[in-house]
Amino acid sequence: MGGAALATQLLRAGLLDELLLCTHPSILGFGRPLFDDYDVPIELDLLEQRSFEQGVTMHRYTVRDAKEASSC
């Protein structure tokens, strides 16, 4: 899945159990913030992180509520 609007809708519906976020070393100065219209805290647990040669970092998180709900 990709895109802030889609990710926000899936989080609201409780349909995401993991997030994979990649950060590129660039400053654009504009654009839509990720999850800018999500109005409750999102509790995450870090599963994995990596750094790549060009400075890109990858973080893979599990959504805490999804993990707890799936164990019931």
C-alpha positions as CSV (number, residue, x, y, z in Angstrom):
1,M,0.0,0.0,0.0
2,G,1.2,3.5,-0.6
3,G,0.0,7.0,0.0
4,A,-0.9,9.0,3.1
5,A,-4.6,9.1,2.5
6,L,-4.9,5.4,1.9
7,A,-2.7,4.5,4.9
8,T,-4.8,6.8,7.1
9,Q,-8.1,5.2,6.0
10,L,-6.7,1.7,6.6
11,L,-5.4,2.7,10.1
12,R,-8.8,4.1,11.0
13,A,-10.5,0.9,9.8
14,G,-8.0,-1.2,11.9
15,L,-6.8,-3.0,8.7
16,L,-3.0,-2.2,9.1
17,D,-0.9,-4.3,11.3
18,E,2.5,-3.1,10.1
19,L,4.0,0.1,8.7
20,L,7.1,0.3,6.5
21,L,8.5,3.9,6.5
22,C,11.4,4.9,4.3
23,T,13.1,8.3,4.8
24,H,15.1,9.8,2.0
25,P,17.8,12.4,2.8
26,S,16.0,15.3,0.9
27,I,14.3,18.4,2.0
28,L,11.5,19.4,-0.4
29,G,9.8,22.1,1.7
30,F,6.3,21.1,0.6
31,G,4.0,18.1,0.4
32,R,1.3,16.5,2.5
33,P,2.4,15.3,6.0
34,L,2.0,11.6,6.6
35,F,-1.1,10.9,8.7
36,D,-1.9,14.6,9.0
37,D,-5.6,14.1,9.6
38,Y,-5.3,11.2,12.0
39,D,-6.4,12.5,15.4
40,V,-5.4,9.8,17.9
41,P,-1.9,8.6,18.9
42,I,-0.7,5.5,17.0
43,E,1.3,3.2,19.2
44,L,4.1,1.4,17.3
45,D,6.7,-1.1,18.2
46,L,9.9,-1.1,16.1
47,L,10.5,-4.5,14.4
48,E,13.4,-3.7,12.1
49,Q,15.5,-0.8,10.9
50,R,18.1,-0.5,8.1
51,S,20.3,2.1,6.6
52,F,21.3,2.1,2.9
53,E,24.3,3.5,1.1
54,Q,22.6,6.6,-0.3
55,G,21.4,7.6,3.2
56,V,17.9,6.2,3.0
57,T,16.7,4.7,6.2
58,M,13.9,2.1,6.6
59,H,11.9,1.4,9.7
60,R,9.4,-1.4,10.0
61,Y,6.8,-1.1,12.8
62,T,4.0,-3.2,14.1
63,V,0.8,-1.3,15.1
64,R,0.5,-2.1,18.8
65,D,-3.4,-2.3,18.8
66,A,-3.3,-4.6,15.8
67,K,-0.8,-6.9,17.5
68,E,-2.8,-7.1,20.7
69,A,-6.1,-7.6,18.8
70,S,-4.6,-10.5,16.8
71,S,-3.5,-12.3,19.9
72,C,-7.1,-12.5,21.3
